[in-house]
């Protein structure tokens, strides 16, 4: 990890993006609140019931911040390098119900269709392998989310049946990405 002149810890940089840890502050909480209430997020990921800034802060504290401490990774803010715009998040989710860490991503709708999700997910995949030393990785997708299926296939993920997460009432498509051998 590198540190900027402002003292902000950077995790991953790509040509256009910067992925950094979420912070327990009003700016990240406000952006998360917006993301969690996007129609596409509700449709393809689910309604988390987060409706206030304090609930969004709690979501950050109880999710990504715990994951960073426990697993050394989690979901990260995806920022555009050129202007620092908060685009969404991407990273690894560690679920007991899945055999491997789960690559996840979500963008604010106004930033979709520009290749940011592919670039961020590719960076997460590279970071998981090169820095964290992880082998196989999973991804889960709501049936009908054609764009995410196409993105995962571009990254080399292979369909591997379906899975139902504990406490959920819908089957999700399961994809697996094995590291290249040779």
Backbone as a printed PyTorch tensor [residue, N CA C, xyz], in Angstrom:
tensor([[[  0.8400,  -1.1870,   0.0000],
         [  0.0000,   0.0000,   0.0000],
         [  0.8760,   1.2380,   0.0000]],

        [[  0.4680,   2.2000,  -0.7520],
         [  1.1690,   3.4770,  -0.8080],
         [  0.3480,   4.5200,  -0.0650]],

        [[  0.9980,   5.6090,   0.3080],
         [  0.2910,   6.6930,   0.9840],
         [  0.4520,   7.9560,   0.1620]],

        [[ -0.6410,   8.6790,  -0.0160],
         [ -0.5830,   9.9290,  -0.7610],
         [ -0.0250,  11.0290,   0.1310]],

        [[  0.2360,  12.1740,  -0.4740],
         [  0.7330,  13.3170,   0.2850],
         [ -0.2720,  13.7380,   1.3620]],

        [[ -1.5530,  13.4950,   1.1080],
         [ -2.5890,  13.8470,   2.0830],
         [ -2.7090,  12.7910,   3.1770]],

        [[ -1.8930,  11.7320,   3.1020],
         [ -1.9180,  10.6950,   4.1170],
         [ -2.9740,   9.6240,   3.8750]],

        [[ -3.6200,   9.6430,   2.7100],
         [ -4.6430,   8.6570,   2.4000],
         [ -3.9750,   7.3780,   1.9060]],

        [[ -4.3860,   6.2530,   2.4380],
         [ -3.8330,   4.9650,   2.0360],
         [ -4.4650,   4.5290,   0.7250]],

        [[ -3.6270,   4.1740,  -0.2240],
         [ -4.0950,   3.6980,  -1.5280],
         [ -3.8780,   2.2030,  -1.5720]],

        [[ -4.7900,   1.5310,  -2.2070],
         [ -4.6600,   0.0870,  -2.3230],
         [ -4.2440,  -0.3140,  -3.7320]],

        [[ -5.0270,   0.0890,  -4.7030],
         [ -4.8060,  -0.3440,  -6.0840],
         [ -5.0150,   0.8600,  -6.9980]],

        [[ -4.1500,   1.0150,  -7.9960],
         [ -4.3760,   2.0320,  -9.0220],
         [ -4.3120,   1.3680, -10.3880]],

        [[ -5.2080,   1.8040, -11.2470],
         [ -5.2170,   1.3660, -12.6340],
         [ -5.0290,   2.6210, -13.4840]],

        [[ -5.1550,   2.4600, -14.7760],
         [ -5.0030,   3.6150, -15.6580],
         [ -5.9730,   4.7430, -15.2910]],

        [[ -7.2260,   4.3910, -15.0150],
         [ -8.2370,   5.4280, -14.7500],
         [ -8.7750,   5.4460, -13.3310]],

        [[ -8.4860,   4.4100, -12.5610],
         [ -9.1540,   4.2440, -11.2760],
         [ -8.1920,   4.1130, -10.1060]],

        [[ -8.7320,   4.4230,  -8.9540],
         [ -8.0490,   4.2160,  -7.6770],
         [ -9.0310,   3.4680,  -6.7880]],

        [[ -8.5870,   2.3550,  -6.2210],
         [ -9.3890,   1.6160,  -5.2580],
         [ -8.7430,   1.8020,  -3.9030]],

        [[ -9.5450,   2.2540,  -2.9410],
         [ -9.0240,   2.5120,  -1.6000],
         [-10.0110,   1.9870,  -0.5720]],

        [[ -9.5340,   1.7620,   0.6470],
         [-10.4390,   1.2940,   1.6970],
         [-11.5480,   2.3180,   1.9820]],

        [[-12.7260,   1.8040,   2.2710],
         [-13.8220,   2.6610,   2.7190],
         [-13.4540,   3.2530,   4.0670]],

        [[-13.9480,   4.4530,   4.3160],
         [-13.7030,   5.1330,   5.5940],
         [-15.0320,   5.3290,   6.3180]],

        [[-14.9580,   5.3570,   7.6100],
         [-16.1240,   5.6340,   8.4510],
         [-16.2480,   7.1470,   8.5900]],

        [[-16.6180,   7.8000,   7.4780],
         [-16.7980,   9.2550,   7.5070],
         [-18.0540,   9.6150,   6.7200]],

        [[-18.4650,  10.8710,   6.8230],
         [-19.7090,  11.2960,   6.1820],
         [-19.6500,  11.2000,   4.6560]],

        [[-18.4950,  11.4770,   4.0660],
         [-18.4010,  11.4480,   2.6000],
         [-18.6200,  10.0350,   2.0610]],

        [[-17.8990,   9.0550,   2.6110],
         [-18.0800,   7.6830,   2.1390],
         [-19.4650,   7.1610,   2.5110]],

        [[-19.9640,   7.5220,   3.6840],
         [-21.3020,   7.0700,   4.0900],
         [-22.3690,   7.6370,   3.1590]],

        [[-22.2490,   8.8980,   2.7790],
         [-23.2360,   9.5050,   1.8690],
         [-23.2020,   8.8270,   0.5030]],

        [[-22.0080,   8.5410,   0.0030],
         [-21.8840,   7.8740,  -1.2930],
         [-22.4190,   6.4410,  -1.2120]],

        [[-22.1180,   5.7400,  -0.1260],
         [-22.6450,   4.3810,   0.0570],
         [-24.1630,   4.3990,   0.1550]],

        [[-24.7110,   5.3740,   0.8570],
         [-26.1650,   5.4930,   0.9780],
         [-26.7970,   5.6240,  -0.4070]],

        [[-26.1940,   6.4650,  -1.2490],
         [-26.6980,   6.6190,  -2.6090],
         [-26.5980,   5.3050,  -3.3840]],

        [[-25.4260,   4.6510,  -3.3270],
         [-25.2210,   3.3990,  -4.0540],
         [-26.2060,   2.3160,  -3.6090]],

        [[-26.3730,   2.1740,  -2.3070],
         [-27.2360,   1.1240,  -1.7660],
         [-28.7090,   1.3340,  -2.0980]],

        [[-29.0640,   2.5350,  -2.5410],
         [-30.4520,   2.8300,  -2.8710],
         [-30.6940,   3.0620,  -4.3570]],

        [[-29.7120,   2.7390,  -5.1840],
         [-29.8840,   2.8070,  -6.6280],
         [-30.8540,   1.7040,  -7.0570]],

        [[-31.7140,   1.9600,  -8.0360],
         [-32.6270,   0.9070,  -8.5130],
         [-31.9010,  -0.3530,  -8.9710]],

        [[-30.7770,  -0.2060,  -9.6570],
         [-30.0220,  -1.3700, -10.1120],
         [-29.4440,  -2.1710,  -8.9570]],

        [[-29.0110,  -1.4950,  -7.9060],
         [-28.4970,  -2.1960,  -6.7290],
         [-29.6210,  -3.0200,  -6.1150]],

        [[-30.7790,  -2.4110,  -5.9480],
         [-31.9250,  -3.1450,  -5.3830],
         [-32.2820,  -4.3400,  -6.2590]],

        [[-32.2780,  -4.1470,  -7.5660],
         [-32.6920,  -5.2070,  -8.4870],
         [-31.7100,  -6.3690,  -8.5170]],

        [[-30.4180,  -6.0680,  -8.6130],
         [-29.4330,  -7.1140,  -8.8350],
         [-28.6760,  -7.5680,  -7.5960]],

        [[-28.6350,  -6.7510,  -6.5710],
         [-27.8960,  -7.1220,  -5.3600],
         [-28.8570,  -7.2670,  -4.1800]],

        [[-29.7590,  -6.3290,  -4.0350],
         [-30.7630,  -6.4390,  -2.9880],
         [-30.9070,  -5.1580,  -2.1990]],

        [[-32.0740,  -4.9880,  -1.6310],
         [-32.3680,  -3.8360,  -0.7850],
         [-31.8760,  -4.1540,   0.6190]],

        [[-30.8630,  -3.4550,   1.0580],
         [-30.2820,  -3.6710,   2.3860],
         [-31.0490,  -2.9320,   3.4860]],

        [[-32.0390,  -2.1410,   3.1110],
         [-32.8130,  -1.4000,   4.1040],
         [-32.0610,  -0.2260,   4.7100]],

        [[-31.0100,   0.2050,   4.0460],
         [-30.1990,   1.3290,   4.5280],
         [-30.8190,   2.6110,   3.9900]],

        [[-31.3160,   3.4720,   4.8760],
         [-32.0220,   4.6730,   4.4340],
         [-31.4740,   5.9700,   5.0370]],

        [[-30.5640,   5.8680,   6.0010],
         [-30.0230,   7.0700,   6.6360],
         [-28.5040,   7.0580,   6.5870]],

        [[-27.9140,   8.2230,   6.7660],
         [-26.4620,   8.3510,   6.7860],
         [-25.8680,   7.4920,   7.9070]],

        [[-26.4940,   7.4830,   9.0720],
         [-25.9730,   6.6880,  10.1920],
         [-26.0550,   5.1970,   9.8870]],

        [[-27.1100,   4.7650,   9.2230],
         [-27.1960,   3.3470,   8.8250],
         [-26.0980,   3.0050,   7.8220]],

        [[-25.8110,   3.9260,   6.9130],
         [-24.7470,   3.6910,   5.9310],
         [-23.3880,   3.6030,   6.6270]],

        [[-23.1660,   4.4680,   7.6200],
         [-21.9120,   4.3860,   8.3880],
         [-21.8140,   3.0490,   9.1000]],

        [[-22.9320,   2.5880,   9.6630],
         [-22.9470,   1.2890,  10.3240],
         [-22.6520,   0.1620,   9.3550]],

        [[-23.1720,   0.2770,   8.1490],
         [-22.9190,  -0.7150,   7.1060],
         [-21.4210,  -0.7820,   6.7840]],

        [[-20.7730,   0.3630,   6.7120],
         [-19.3310,   0.4150,   6.4630],
         [-18.5710,  -0.1910,   7.6410]],

        [[-18.9430,   0.2020,   8.8530],
         [-18.2520,  -0.3120,  10.0440],
         [-18.4120,  -1.8240,  10.1910]],

        [[-19.6460,  -2.3120,   9.9740],
         [-19.9400,  -3.7260,  10.2140],
         [-19.5510,  -4.6320,   9.0500]],

        [[-19.3210,  -4.0650,   7.8760],
         [-18.9730,  -4.8580,   6.7000],
         [-17.5090,  -4.7100,   6.3300]],

        [[-17.1960,  -3.7370,   5.4850],
         [-15.8150,  -3.6070,   5.0050],
         [-14.7680,  -3.4250,   6.1040]],

        [[-15.0380,  -2.6090,   7.1120],
         [-14.0140,  -2.3840,   8.1410],
         [-13.7310,  -3.6670,   8.9260]],

        [[-14.7540,  -4.4420,   9.2170],
         [-14.5570,  -5.7360,   9.8820],
         [-13.7920,  -6.6820,   8.9550]],

        [[-14.1470,  -6.6910,   7.6820],
         [-13.4770,  -7.5660,   6.7240],
         [-11.9990,  -7.2210,   6.5830]],

        [[-11.6700,  -5.9320,   6.5540],
         [-10.2520,  -5.5440,   6.4600],
         [ -9.4760,  -6.1150,   7.6430]],

        [[-10.0460,  -5.9830,   8.8530],
         [ -9.3640,  -6.4590,  10.0570],
         [ -9.2730,  -7.9850,  10.0830]],

        [[-10.3280,  -8.6510,   9.6740],
         [-10.3990, -10.1040,   9.7670],
         [ -9.6800, -10.8080,   8.6150]],

        [[ -9.8270, -10.2860,   7.3930],
         [ -9.3190, -10.9940,   6.2100],
         [ -8.2020, -10.2550,   5.4720]],

        [[ -7.9580,  -9.0080,   5.8250],
         [ -6.9520,  -8.2200,   5.1160],
         [ -7.4380,  -7.6980,   3.7840]],

        [[ -8.7410,  -7.8380,   3.5310],
         [ -9.3410,  -7.3420,   2.2890],
         [-10.8350,  -7.1770,   2.5110]],

        [[-11.4780,  -6.5720,   1.5250],
         [-12.9220,  -6.3540,   1.6000],
         [-13.3520,  -5.5510,   0.3830]],

        [[-14.4550,  -4.8560,   0.5190],
         [-14.9240,  -3.9810,  -0.5500],
         [-14.2110,  -2.6400,  -0.4290]],

        [[-13.8690,  -2.0630,  -1.5780],
         [-13.1180,  -0.8060,  -1.6330],
         [-13.8800,   0.2280,  -2.4420]],

        [[-13.6280,   1.4770,  -2.1470],
         [-14.1700,   2.5730,  -2.9390],
         [-13.4760,   2.5550,  -4.2980]],

        [[-14.2500,   2.7560,  -5.3450],
         [-13.7000,   2.9290,  -6.6880],
         [-13.8190,   4.4120,  -7.0070]],

        [[-12.6700,   5.0740,  -7.1530],
         [-12.6300,   6.5020,  -7.4740],
         [-11.9870,   6.6890,  -8.8420]],

        [[-12.4600,   7.6940,  -9.5530],
         [-11.8260,   8.0630, -10.8200],
         [-10.5840,   8.8790, -10.4820]],

        [[ -9.4480,   8.4990, -11.0230],
         [ -8.1880,   9.1850, -10.7260],
         [ -8.1720,  10.6290, -11.2070]],

        [[ -8.8010,  10.9040, -12.3200],
         [ -8.7120,  12.2380, -12.9100],
         [ -9.3590,  13.3190, -12.0470]],

        [[-10.4160,  12.9750, -11.3180],
         [-11.1070,  13.9980, -10.5230],
         [-11.5360,  13.5360,  -9.1340]],

        [[-11.1870,  12.3010,  -8.7510],
         [-11.5340,  11.7980,  -7.4270],
         [-13.0050,  11.4390,  -7.2540]],

        [[-13.7680,  11.4060,  -8.3510],
         [-15.1980,  11.0990,  -8.2490],
         [-15.3920,   9.7000,  -7.6740]],

        [[-16.3530,   9.5800,  -6.7610],
         [-16.7370,   8.3170,  -6.1160],
         [-17.6570,   7.5980,  -7.0900]],

        [[-17.1830,   6.4940,  -7.6800],
         [-17.9310,   5.7970,  -8.7300],
         [-18.7500,   4.6200,  -8.2120]],

        [[-18.2740,   3.9810,  -7.1550],
         [-18.9280,   2.7950,  -6.6280],
         [-17.9730,   2.0390,  -5.7360]],

        [[-18.1330,   0.7070,  -5.6900],
         [-17.2020,  -0.0940,  -4.9130],
         [-16.8980,  -1.3990,  -5.6330]],

        [[-15.7970,  -1.9970,  -5.2430],
         [-15.3700,  -3.2830,  -5.7870],
         [-14.4200,  -3.9020,  -4.7820]],

        [[-14.3850,  -5.2070,  -4.7570],
         [-13.4690,  -5.8630,  -3.8290],
         [-13.8250,  -7.3090,  -3.6100]],

        [[-13.4330,  -7.8010,  -2.4470],
         [-13.6360,  -9.1970,  -2.0850],
         [-14.5720,  -9.2910,  -0.8830]],

        [[-15.5230, -10.2060,  -0.9880],
         [-16.4260, -10.4940,   0.1190],
         [-16.1320, -11.9220,   0.5510]],

        [[-15.9880, -12.1220,   1.8360],
         [-15.6810, -13.4450,   2.3810],
         [-16.9600, -13.9940,   3.0050]],

        [[-17.5650, -14.9820,   2.3330],
         [-18.8380, -15.5630,   2.7810],
         [-18.6120, -17.0270,   3.1440]],

        [[-19.0810, -17.4080,   4.3140],
         [-18.9320, -18.7960,   4.7530],
         [-19.6350, -19.7670,   3.8020]],

        [[-20.6820, -19.3110,   3.1330],
         [-21.4580, -20.1800,   2.2480],
         [-20.7830, -20.4450,   0.9070]],

        [[-19.7000, -19.7420,   0.6180],
         [-19.0000, -19.9220,  -0.6550],
         [-17.6320, -20.5470,  -0.4170]],

        [[-17.1490, -21.3490,  -1.3650],
         [-15.8720, -22.0350,  -1.1610],
         [-14.6430, -21.1230,  -1.2580]],

        [[-14.8030, -19.9390,  -1.8550],
         [-13.6780, -19.0200,  -2.0450],
         [-14.1630, -17.5860,  -1.8410]],

        [[-13.2300, -16.6660,  -1.7070],
         [-13.6040, -15.2440,  -1.6390],
         [-14.3810, -14.8770,  -2.8980]],

        [[-15.3000, -13.9530,  -2.7350],
         [-16.2560, -13.5570,  -3.7810],
         [-15.8750, -12.1800,  -4.3140]],

        [[-15.6180, -12.0810,  -5.6050],
         [-15.3330, -10.7960,  -6.2460],
         [-16.6670, -10.0820,  -6.4690]],

        [[-16.7720,  -8.8770,  -5.9230],
         [-18.0030,  -8.1160,  -6.0640],
         [-17.7240,  -6.7080,  -6.5550]],

        [[-18.7420,  -6.0770,  -7.1150],
         [-18.6160,  -4.7090,  -7.6100],
         [-20.0060,  -4.1340,  -7.7940]],

        [[-20.0930,  -2.8320,  -7.6640],
         [-21.3460,  -2.1070,  -7.9110],
         [-20.9780,  -0.6600,  -8.1920]],

        [[-21.5800,  -0.0980,  -9.2280],
         [-21.3100,   1.2960,  -9.5780],
         [-22.5860,   2.1080,  -9.4920]],

        [[-22.4260,   3.3830,  -9.1770],
         [-23.5460,   4.3030,  -9.2990],
         [-23.9720,   4.2970, -10.7660]],

        [[-25.2650,   4.3120, -11.0000],
         [-25.7730,   4.1580, -12.3700],
         [-25.2030,   5.1780, -13.3500]],

        [[-24.9520,   6.3870, -12.9040],
         [-24.4380,   7.4050, -13.8360],
         [-23.0140,   7.1000, -14.3120]],

        [[-22.3640,   6.1150, -13.6940],
         [-21.0010,   5.7490, -14.0870],
         [-20.9190,   4.3910, -14.7780]],

        [[-22.0750,   3.7840, -15.0780],
         [-22.0500,   2.4860, -15.7560],
         [-21.8640,   2.6800, -17.2630]],

        [[-21.4980,   1.6090, -17.9270],
         [-21.3590,   1.6330, -19.3790],
         [-20.1020,   2.3020, -19.8870]],

        [[-19.1310,   2.5330, -19.0010],
         [-17.8890,   3.2060, -19.3940],
         [-16.6580,   2.3370, -19.1620]],

        [[-16.8860,   1.0620, -18.8450],
         [-15.7760,   0.1370, -18.6250],
         [-15.1740,   0.1850, -17.2390]],

        [[-15.7350,   0.9850, -16.3450],
         [-15.1660,   1.0980, -15.0000],
         [-15.3140,  -0.1930, -14.2010]],

        [[-16.4570,  -0.8740, -14.3090],
         [-16.6600,  -2.1090, -13.5440],
         [-15.6490,  -3.1730, -13.9720]],

        [[-15.4380,  -3.3230, -15.2650],
         [-14.4580,  -4.2960, -15.7590],
         [-13.0590,  -3.9380, -15.2630]],

        [[-12.6950,  -2.6780, -15.3680],
         [-11.3630,  -2.2390, -14.9380],
         [-11.1710,  -2.4660, -13.4410]],

        [[-12.1840,  -2.1470, -12.6470],
         [-12.0890,  -2.3240, -11.1930],
         [-12.0450,  -3.8000, -10.8240]],

        [[-12.9080,  -4.6070, -11.4320],
         [-12.9300,  -6.0380, -11.1210],
         [-11.6290,  -6.7110, -11.5490]],

        [[-11.0810,  -6.3060, -12.6840],
         [ -9.7960,  -6.8550, -13.1410],
         [ -8.6910,  -6.5060, -12.1280]],

        [[ -8.7270,  -5.2840, -11.6080],
         [ -7.7410,  -4.8730, -10.6100],
         [ -7.8940,  -5.6690,  -9.3210]],

        [[ -9.1270,  -5.9160,  -8.9000],
         [ -9.3750,  -6.7160,  -7.6990],
         [ -8.8510,  -8.1350,  -7.8990]],

        [[ -9.1230,  -8.7110,  -9.0510],
         [ -8.6490, -10.0620,  -9.3630],
         [ -7.1220, -10.1130,  -9.3080]],

        [[ -6.4610,  -9.1480,  -9.9280],
         [ -5.0010,  -9.0940,  -9.9050],
         [ -4.4530,  -8.9210,  -8.4980]],

        [[ -5.0780,  -8.0600,  -7.7240],
         [ -4.6580,  -7.8170,  -6.3380],
         [ -4.8430,  -9.0860,  -5.5000]],

        [[ -5.9520,  -9.7710,  -5.7020],
         [ -6.2190, -10.9920,  -4.9410],
         [ -5.1390, -12.0360,  -5.1930]],

        [[ -4.7010, -12.1290,  -6.4270],
         [ -3.6950, -13.1400,  -6.7730],
         [ -2.2830, -12.6750,  -6.4020]],

        [[ -1.9010, -11.4920,  -6.8730],
         [ -0.5110, -11.0500,  -6.7340],
         [ -0.1640, -10.6000,  -5.3150]],

        [[ -1.0750,  -9.9100,  -4.6500],
         [ -0.7670,  -9.3490,  -3.3330],
         [ -1.2620, -10.2370,  -2.1960]],

        [[ -2.4770, -10.7520,  -2.3310],
         [ -3.0640, -11.5470,  -1.2490],
         [ -2.7700, -13.0340,  -1.3710]],

        [[ -2.2770, -13.4660,  -2.5370],
         [ -1.9210, -14.8630,  -2.7320],
         [ -3.1010, -15.8180,  -2.7690]],

        [[ -4.2650, -15.3170,  -3.1600],
         [ -5.4520, -16.1640,  -3.2250],
         [ -5.4520, -16.9770,  -4.5160]],

        [[ -5.9970, -18.1570,  -4.4460],
         [ -6.1090, -19.0160,  -5.6160],
         [ -7.4410, -18.7990,  -6.3010]],

        [[ -8.2930, -19.8140,  -6.2460],
         [ -9.6080, -19.7280,  -6.8820],
         [-10.4430, -18.6360,  -6.2160]],

        [[-11.2610, -17.9800,  -7.0300],
         [-12.1730, -16.9500,  -6.5510],
         [-13.5550, -17.2260,  -7.1100]],

        [[-14.5660, -16.7760,  -6.3870],
         [-15.9610, -16.9280,  -6.8050],
         [-16.5340, -15.5770,  -7.2050]],

        [[-17.6690, -15.6350,  -7.8350],
         [-18.5230, -14.4700,  -8.0590],
         [-19.9480, -15.0030,  -8.1050]],

        [[-20.8690, -14.2290,  -7.5620],
         [-22.2730, -14.6170,  -7.6080],
         [-23.0550, -13.5200,  -8.3130]],

        [[-24.0540, -13.9450,  -9.0830],
         [-24.8070, -13.0210,  -9.9160],
         [-26.2800, -13.4040,  -9.8890]],

        [[-27.1360, -12.4080,  -9.7990],
         [-28.5680, -12.6310,  -9.9080],
         [-28.8900, -13.0830, -11.3310]],

        [[-29.6910, -14.1460, -11.4790],
         [-30.0990, -14.5460, -12.8300],
         [-30.7350, -13.3480, -13.5480]],

        [[-30.3950, -13.1780, -14.7940],
         [-30.9190, -12.0540, -15.5630],
         [-29.9900, -10.8590, -15.6100]],

        [[-28.9220, -10.8540, -14.8060],
         [-27.9720,  -9.7440, -14.8330],
         [-26.9430, -10.0300, -15.9340]],

        [[-27.3870,  -9.8310, -17.1600],
         [-26.6050, -10.1780, -18.3490],
         [-25.2750,  -9.4200, -18.3910]],

        [[-25.2850,  -8.1560, -18.0070],
         [-24.0450,  -7.3650, -18.0590],
         [-22.9880,  -7.9120, -17.1120]],

        [[-23.3930,  -8.3090, -15.9030],
         [-22.4140,  -8.8580, -14.9630],
         [-21.9090, -10.2190, -15.4240]],

        [[-22.7750, -11.0490, -15.9750],
         [-22.3340, -12.3410, -16.5000],
         [-21.2910, -12.1170, -17.5960]],

        [[-21.5470, -11.1940, -18.5070],
         [-20.5950, -10.9070, -19.5890],
         [-19.2710, -10.3980, -19.0320]],

        [[-19.3240,  -9.5410, -18.0240],
         [-18.1080,  -9.0050, -17.4100],
         [-17.2970, -10.1450, -16.7900]],

        [[-17.9630, -11.0100, -16.0330],
         [-17.2540, -12.1240, -15.3980],
         [-16.6220, -13.0480, -16.4350]],

        [[-17.3280, -13.2950, -17.5140],
         [-16.7620, -14.1430, -18.5690],
         [-15.5400, -13.4930, -19.1990]],

        [[-15.5440, -12.1750, -19.3640],
         [-14.3590, -11.4700, -19.8870],
         [-13.1630, -11.6480, -18.9610]],

        [[-13.4310, -11.7900, -17.6560],
         [-12.3630, -11.9570, -16.6660],
         [-11.9310, -13.4140, -16.4960]],

        [[-12.5560, -14.3130, -17.2640],
         [-12.1810, -15.7180, -17.1920],
         [-12.9450, -16.5350, -16.1700]],

        [[-14.0070, -16.0000, -15.6100],
         [-14.8410, -16.7760, -14.6970],
         [-15.6650, -17.7700, -15.5070]],

        [[-15.8940, -18.9490, -14.9320],
         [-16.6710, -20.0000, -15.5700],
         [-17.9190, -20.2780, -14.7360]],

        [[-19.0540, -20.4490, -15.3990],
         [-20.2900, -20.7940, -14.7070],
         [-20.0890, -22.1120, -13.9740]],

        [[-20.5880, -22.1700, -12.7360],
         [-20.3900, -23.3480, -11.9020],
         [-21.6620, -23.6580, -11.1080]],

        [[-22.7970, -23.6290, -11.7930],
         [-24.0570, -23.9550, -11.1350],
         [-24.6800, -22.7580, -10.4480]],

        [[-25.3950, -23.0650,  -9.3830],
         [-26.0460, -21.9990,  -8.6300],
         [-25.8630, -22.2480,  -7.1450]],

        [[-26.1680, -21.2230,  -6.3570],
         [-26.0190, -21.2880,  -4.9080],
         [-27.1120, -20.4330,  -4.2830]],

        [[-27.5570, -20.8380,  -3.1210],
         [-28.5060, -20.0320,  -2.3500],
         [-27.8130, -19.6650,  -1.0400]],

        [[-27.6560, -18.3770,  -0.8060],
         [-27.0080, -17.9110,   0.4170],
         [-27.9490, -18.0820,   1.6030]],

        [[-27.4140, -18.3510,   2.7820],
         [-28.2540, -18.5140,   3.9670],
         [-29.1660, -17.3010,   4.1920]],

        [[-30.4170, -17.5880,   4.5050],
         [-31.3770, -16.5230,   4.7880],
         [-31.9730, -15.8690,   3.5610]],

        [[-31.6040, -16.3240,   2.3790],
         [-32.1200, -15.7520,   1.1320],
         [-33.0930, -16.7190,   0.4880]],

        [[-33.9640, -16.1870,  -0.3510],
         [-34.9710, -17.0320,  -0.9840],
         [-34.8100, -17.1270,  -2.4930]],

        [[-33.6060, -16.8250,  -2.9770],
         [-33.3800, -16.8870,  -4.4190],
         [-32.0370, -17.5350,  -4.7080]],

        [[-32.0220, -18.3510,  -5.7610],
         [-30.7790, -18.9550,  -6.2130],
         [-29.9950, -17.9270,  -7.0160]],

        [[-28.6900, -17.9290,  -6.8350],
         [-27.7890, -17.0370,  -7.5690],
         [-26.8940, -17.8860,  -8.4650]],

        [[-26.4980, -17.3270,  -9.5850],
         [-25.5430, -18.0070, -10.4610],
         [-24.1720, -17.9380,  -9.8030]],

        [[-23.4680, -19.0410,  -9.7940],
         [-22.1400, -19.1180,  -9.1950],
         [-21.1060, -19.2380, -10.3030]],

        [[-20.0860, -18.4140, -10.2210],
         [-18.9750, -18.4430, -11.1660],
         [-17.6860, -18.6530, -10.3810]],

        [[-16.7310, -19.3370, -11.0030],
         [-15.4330, -19.5970, -10.3720],
         [-14.3340, -19.2150, -11.3470]],

        [[-13.2840, -18.6330, -10.8060],
         [-12.1070, -18.2720, -11.5950],
         [-10.9100, -18.9450, -10.9380]],

        [[-10.3060, -19.8800, -11.6610],
         [ -9.1200, -20.5880, -11.1780],
         [ -7.8760, -19.8750, -11.6860]],

        [[ -6.8250, -19.8220, -10.8790],
         [ -5.5880, -19.1850, -11.3680],
         [ -4.9870, -19.9730, -12.5180]],

        [[ -4.3310, -19.2730, -13.3970],
         [ -3.6650, -19.9130, -14.5410],
         [ -2.5460, -20.7870, -14.0100]],

        [[ -2.3690, -21.9380, -14.6120],
         [ -1.2860, -22.8310, -14.2050],
         [ -0.2680, -22.9120, -15.3140]],

        [[  0.9350, -23.2330, -14.9240],
         [  1.9390, -23.3930, -15.9620],
         [  3.1050, -22.6730, -15.6750]]])
